[in-house]
Structures are given as C-alpha cells and as structure tokens.
Amino acid sequence: MLELLKDTRRHLMTGVSYMIPFVVAGGVLLALAVMISGKAAVPESGFLKSMSDVGIAGLTLFVPVLGGFIAYSMVDRPGIGPGMIAAYLANSKGGGFLGGMIAGLIAGIVVYYLKKIKVPEVMRSVMPIFIIPLVGTFISGIIMVLFLGQPIADAMAALNTWLQGMQSSSKIVMGLILGSMIAFDMGGPVNKTAFFFAVALMQTHPELMAAVAVPVCTPPLGLGLASLIFKKKFTQEEKEAGKAALIMGCIGITEGAIPFAAADPIKVIPSIMVGGAAGSITSLLVGAQNHAPWGGLIVLPVVANRAGYVIAVIVGVIVTALMVSLLKKEVTEVTSTQNSADSSDEIDLQFD
C-alpha cells in the first residue's frame, strides 16, 4: 500500500484535472445567474433560476468526479465507480471536497487489495467490470456512511456551540476564528457552520455577516491573483482555473478555490486561512456591516461602510496571494496523469 500512496500527489492531480471543468462550468454559470439577477442570492424563479440550477449541478458533481478519478489514478478503471459513489456519500454526509478526496483514496486502497485476490480463470474477465466495482463500492460506501457522517455532525454541533460562546470575544479573536473557518474547506461543513452562525445573528450583528462575507471571496480572488502574478508556481490548468476563480470570487462563490486546494492542500489551505483571517479581522476593525446572507463584492449595495469592506477584501486577497507564493514551489508540468491499463482490466469481447 505504501507503494500506492507514495504517488498521492499524482493521484490528487489526476482527480483535479477531471474535476476542474465541473467547478469552472458550474461556478461561472451560478455566478453569472446571481450577477445578472442583481441580488445577493440564488435566483428563485424564471430563466436565471434555471441557469443557476445548471451551475449548482456542476458544483454538486465535482466532488464525486474528484473522488472517482483519484481512485482511477490509483487502480485504473475498476476504481471509478467505487470512488465516485464513496465521494458522493462523503459529500452528502457533510464531508465536502476534503471528504471526497479521502473517499477517493479509500476506494483506491480497497480496490487495490480486491485486485490482488486470486480467482479462477473463468472469473477473471468479470472481476474488473462486475465483482470489483460491486464489492469495492459496497466496502468504500459503508466506510463513508458509518464512519464519516455522525462524527462530522457531532463536530459541527460542537463548533456551533463554541462559536456562540465566543460572541463576546475581541474583534481580532473573532475575526481570526471566523475567517479561518470560512476559508478552511471552501463551502464544506466548517465553512457552513461559521456562515450560518453569522446569518443567524445578521439582524443584530451585521458586522459578523461582513466578517464572513469577506473571507468567502478572498480564497478564489487571492489564488486567482496569485496564478496571474506568480505564474511559475501554478500548472497551466491552475492558471486557467484562476481566471474563472476571479469571476467566482467577485460573486461570492468560495468553491472557485477548490481546484488549487485539492491539488496542493498542504500549501494552499493554510494560505487561504491566513488570508481569510486577515480580511475578516480587517472588516471587524473598520466596522463594515453586511445585511445580506452572501459574500463577495456583489453584496456592496447592502453593505454599510463600503470602503472599509473593500479594503478588508483587498487585504485578504493580497495576504492570500503572498502566502501561497511563499509556500508553493515552482511546478513542473505533469505530462501524463493516467496509469497504463492493466491487461487484466481490458474488456475483451469476441464474437464468432
């Protein structure tokens, strides 16, 4: 198994390469629908509602695609089904894209060992197309359902209780906590816990809503900016994703940063957390207030102290870009992300 996991970065990059079209297409369509509607919310009717539904579909599918092709990189085609289904279950249980990555790796490991089972000659042709996907999906899926769902739910409940107890903390401490949480998993359970905590207090404490609205957009904007300025630190695919991330960031869609985080989580996630915290702290210190349950620059019409809010966004974006440029090394493009197919995985159909 160590031999399999030593190429984890390559497996993640394979998943990211297949995932990016879903994030870009889904995120940009949703962003355009929100932008054209002129409201800081998903459109509720008409053509723009249909357009946003298409975008949301793309953002829903990218986690299963990520998990499926991580497993594909590890064990070839028999891993696609187990990886996608396990990642879908992980996401549905609140695991977000991080849960999807873990699910893909688990599915790859499960299928890896299933492929080592010695079977009679007569069964070899059905193993990769029936037995392995069936058993691999069952084992991987059960692991996600039984061992991921409840721990995440319990952890999020504890986080919410903790946040409620932190309301009287200093602005710097509160900004540090909220900004880091919002940026950490980019739309995942930790992000949503902090976001809905602020939404619940929006009427009485709109400054908290501003403090989460800023780090909602700083990860995609900061990484998009970094991909334009520090080009040697990013692959060609990431540079293209960076252009879409700039659009998504302006409209408050944090998921625009996920292709970067999935490709290099150790360097990217700390960078966007520091940038998000910097932006959130700045927002609280300057007294910006947001009266819409959304983030990004699209909420400016309902923001009090707009100049302060924009300054907070700029601070978060610059800190994110600088952090990721310091942590990431120059990249060497990977020429091939696919494994050569095992001869045992080929479907050989003969008709006499």
Summary of the structure (lengths in Angstrom):
residues: 352
radius of gyration: 21.4
end to end distance: 41.0
largest distance: 78.7
contacts: 1377
relative contact order: 0.13
helix: 77%
strand: 1%
